[in-house]
C-alpha cells in the first residue's frame, strides 16, 4: 500500500498536468476527502486537482513518516508548492488514506501552513 500512496503523490500531486486517467487509476469513484473539515466527493476532488494545476507551477511531496495496517495508510508529509505567481507555500500534512480494491476510497487530512501567504492555508481543499 505504501507504493500506492507514493505513486499517488508522484503521478497526481507532483504531476504538472491534470490527468483524469491517473486520478481514476488511483481513486475510487466513491472517494471522499475531508481536509480541515472541508468535505470533497470524487467530482469535487477532481475539480480541486484541476484548480491546483491552474494555480501551482510545481509541487514537491516529502514523506517523513508512514504507518500502515490492512486497510489504511497514515502519513506525515510536507508539500512545497511554487505558485504560478512566484510565491512558495509549504504545508505540513497528517493524513489517513483508506484503501479498498487497491484504490484510495477516503482521505482524512489535517494541514498546517508552515510558510507562505495565509490565504493559501486552504490550498489543500480549494476548488
N, C-alpha and C positions, 0 to 999 in steps of 0.2 A: 504493500500500500504506500510505502514511502516513495517508491518510484513514481506512482501515480501523481502524488502531490507535487513532486519535483517537476514532473512533466507539465502539470497544470501551470505552475509558476513560469516555466520556460516558454511553453507553447502559446499560452493565453495571455498572461500578465506581461511578460517581458517582450513578447512579440510586438513589433511596432505597428502591425496591421491588424485590423479586425478580421477574424476568420471564424465564421459561424460553423464551418465544418469541424474545426478543432473544439469549439465550445460544445457542440453536440457529441463529439467523441468522448469528452471527459465528464460532462454533466448530464444528469438525468433530466427528462422533460418535467419531472415533478420537483426539481430543485427549488429549494428555498434558502434564502440567506438573511441573517439578522446581523447587521453591522451597527453597533452602538444604538440598539433599539430601533433601527430603521429596517423594515421588512421588505425584501425583494423576492418576487416569484421569478420563475425562469425567464419570462419575457422581460421583466424589469431588469433582471441581471444582465441580459444581453444588451439592453439599452445602456446600462451602466458601463459595460465594457466598451461599447461604441463611443460613449462620452469620454472615457479615458483616452481612447485612441485619438479623438479630436483635440483633446486638451494637453496631452502629455507627449513629449517627443521621445523620451526614453524612461524606462523603469528597470530597476535592479532589485531583485529579491535576495536577501541573505538569510538563510535559515540558521538560527542559532541553536534551537533545540527541537527535537521531535520525539513524541511518545505515541505508541500505537497499541491497540488491542484488536479484537477480531473485527470490529465494525467502525472504529473511529481512529482518527489521527489528530493529535494535538500538536500545534506548532507555536513556537515563539520565533517571530521573524521580523526583519526590518525591510521596509520598502523605501527606496530612494527614487523620487520622481523628478525628472527635469521637465518642467512645463515648457510649452511652446513659446511662452513669453520670456523665457530665460531663467525664471525662478527655479530654485531647488527646494524640494519639500521632502522631509523624512518622517516616516511613521514607524512606531513600534506596534506590532500586531500580535495578539494572542488569539488563536483560532482553533476551533474544534470542527473537523470535517467528518461527516458521516458518509460511509461508503456502502453501496449496495450494488451487486452485479457489476463490480469494477467501474462504477461511476459515482461521482460525488452527488449525493442527494440533499445534503444540508450543510450549511456553514454557519456557525455561531461565532461571531468575531467581535473583539474589542480592540479599538485602535487608539493610539496616543500620538498626537502630533509632537514630534521632538524638535523639528527645525522647519522654518518657513512661515509664510503668512498664515495667520489664524483663520482666515477664510477658507483655507484648504484642509481644515480638520475633518470635514465630511467627504473628502476625496474618495474614501473607500465605499461610499454609498451613493455618490452623486449620479443623477440621471440627466 
